[in-house]
C-alpha cells in the first residue's frame, strides 16, 4: 500500500540535532550518508541562521573553546529566543522531500555553492558535507533561510 507520510519537527537546541537527524535519515535509502548531511544543515540553521553566528565568529569561538557557551547565551537573548528551526519530511514509497528552514535573515547561498564547487571557499564545511551526502538534489529558497533536499526512500522490508 502506498501513501504519503509527513513528519514535522521544531527545534532550537543543538542538543536536539543528533536525535532528529537520525530519525529523519532513517527514511532515506542511505541513512548513514544522509544523516551527516541532515545534521550539518540543521546545525547551520541553528547557529548561522537563527543565532546569526558568522563564519569568522564561529572560528574564533571554536578556537577559544567557547562555541557551546556562545550558543547557550544567544538562545536566551530576546532577539533570538523565539526563533526555531522548522523541519518537514514528506515521503511516499519512492522519494523523500526534506525541508529545513530557520527564522534568520538568510544568506547568499549562490556564492557559497559556487565557492564550494570551485574548491575556493575556506568555509562552508557543513554545506560541503551536505552536498556530498547522497541527496538527489539540494535547493535553497531565494532568501537563503530554507533548504530542500530530495532523496530516494528506504525500501520497506518484506
C-alpha positions as CSV (number, residue, x, y, z in Angstrom):
1,X,0.0,0.0,0.0
2,X,1.4,3.4,-0.9
3,X,0.7,6.7,0.6
4,X,2.2,10.0,1.6
5,X,3.6,10.4,5.1
6,X,4.6,13.7,6.7
7,X,6.7,14.5,9.8
8,X,7.2,17.9,11.4
9,X,9.9,18.9,13.9
10,X,10.6,22.3,15.6
11,X,13.8,22.6,17.5
12,X,16.1,25.3,18.9
13,X,18.8,23.5,20.7
14,X,22.0,21.9,19.3
15,X,21.5,19.0,21.7
16,X,18.3,18.0,19.8
17,X,20.1,17.9,16.4
18,X,21.6,14.4,16.5
19,X,18.4,12.6,17.5
20,X,16.2,14.4,15.0
21,X,18.8,13.9,12.2
22,X,18.9,10.2,12.9
23,X,15.1,9.9,12.8
24,X,14.9,11.8,9.6
25,X,17.7,9.9,7.9
26,X,16.1,6.6,8.7
27,X,13.5,7.3,6.0
28,X,16.2,7.7,3.3
29,X,17.8,5.0,1.2
30,X,21.2,5.5,2.7
31,X,20.6,6.7,6.3
32,X,24.3,6.8,7.2
33,X,25.2,9.2,4.4
34,X,22.1,11.3,4.7
35,X,22.3,11.7,8.5
36,X,25.5,13.6,8.3
37,X,24.2,16.0,5.7
38,X,20.9,16.5,7.6
39,X,22.8,17.1,10.8
40,X,25.0,19.7,9.2
41,X,22.1,21.5,7.6
42,X,20.1,21.7,10.9
43,X,23.2,22.8,12.8
44,X,23.8,25.6,10.2
45,X,20.1,26.7,10.6
46,X,20.6,27.0,14.3
47,X,24.0,28.6,14.6
48,X,24.2,30.7,11.4
49,X,20.5,31.3,10.7
50,X,18.7,31.7,14.0
51,X,21.6,32.8,16.1
52,X,23.4,34.8,13.5
53,X,26.9,33.5,14.3
54,X,29.0,34.3,11.2
55,X,31.8,32.1,9.9
56,X,34.7,34.2,11.3
57,X,33.0,34.4,14.7
58,X,32.4,30.7,14.8
59,X,36.0,30.1,14.0
60,X,37.0,32.3,16.9
61,X,34.6,30.6,19.3
62,X,35.8,27.1,18.3
63,X,39.5,28.1,18.8
64,X,38.7,29.6,22.2
65,X,36.6,26.5,23.2
66,X,33.5,28.7,23.9
67,X,31.3,27.8,20.9
68,X,28.8,25.9,23.0
69,X,28.7,28.6,25.6
70,X,28.0,31.3,23.0
71,X,25.1,29.2,21.6
72,X,23.6,28.8,25.0
73,X,23.9,32.5,25.7
74,X,22.4,33.6,22.3
75,X,19.4,31.3,22.6
76,X,18.4,33.3,25.7
77,X,18.8,36.7,24.1
78,X,15.5,38.4,23.3
79,X,16.3,38.8,19.6
80,X,16.9,35.1,19.2
81,X,14.8,33.5,22.0
82,X,11.7,32.8,19.9
83,X,13.5,31.6,16.8
84,X,13.2,27.9,15.9
85,X,14.3,25.6,13.1
86,X,11.3,24.1,11.3
87,X,11.7,20.7,9.7
88,X,9.3,18.9,7.4
89,X,9.8,15.5,5.9
90,X,7.3,14.2,3.3
91,X,7.7,10.9,1.7
92,X,5.9,8.3,-0.4
93,X,7.2,4.9,-1.3
94,X,9.9,6.1,-3.6
95,X,11.0,9.6,-2.6
96,X,11.7,11.7,0.5
97,X,11.5,15.5,0.5
98,X,13.1,17.2,3.5
99,X,12.8,21.0,4.1
100,X,14.8,22.7,6.8
101,X,14.0,26.4,7.5
102,X,15.2,28.9,10.1
103,X,13.9,32.3,11.3
104,X,17.1,34.1,10.3
105,X,17.8,36.6,7.6
106,X,19.2,34.0,5.2
107,X,22.4,34.2,3.3
108,X,23.7,34.5,-0.3
109,X,23.8,30.8,-0.8
110,X,24.7,31.1,-4.5
111,X,28.2,32.4,-3.6
112,X,28.8,29.6,-1.1
113,X,27.7,26.9,-3.6
114,X,29.9,28.3,-6.4
115,X,32.8,28.6,-4.0
116,X,32.4,25.1,-2.7
117,X,32.1,23.7,-6.3
118,X,35.2,25.5,-7.3
119,X,37.1,24.4,-4.2
120,X,37.8,28.1,-3.4
121,X,35.8,28.6,-0.3
122,X,37.6,28.2,3.0
123,X,34.3,27.9,4.9
124,X,31.1,26.1,4.3
125,X,32.2,22.7,5.6
126,X,28.7,21.9,6.6
127,X,27.3,22.7,3.2
128,X,30.1,20.7,1.5
129,X,29.2,17.7,3.7
130,X,25.5,18.1,2.9
131,X,26.2,18.3,-0.9
132,X,28.2,15.1,-0.6
133,X,25.6,13.2,1.4
134,X,24.0,11.4,-1.5
135,X,20.9,13.6,-1.9
136,X,19.5,13.7,-5.5
137,X,19.0,17.4,-5.2
138,X,19.6,20.2,-2.7
139,X,17.9,23.6,-3.3
140,X,17.8,26.8,-1.3
141,X,15.0,29.3,-1.3
142,X,15.8,32.8,-2.7
143,X,16.3,34.3,0.7
144,X,18.6,31.5,1.8
145,X,16.9,30.6,5.1
146,X,15.4,27.3,3.8
147,X,16.8,24.3,2.1
148,X,15.0,21.4,0.5
149,X,16.7,18.0,0.0
150,X,15.3,15.3,-2.2
151,X,16.4,11.7,-2.0
152,X,15.4,8.1,-2.6
153,X,13.2,6.4,0.0
154,X,14.4,3.5,2.0
155,X,12.9,0.3,0.7
156,X,10.4,-1.3,3.0
157,X,11.2,-4.7,4.5
158,X,9.1,-7.5,3.1
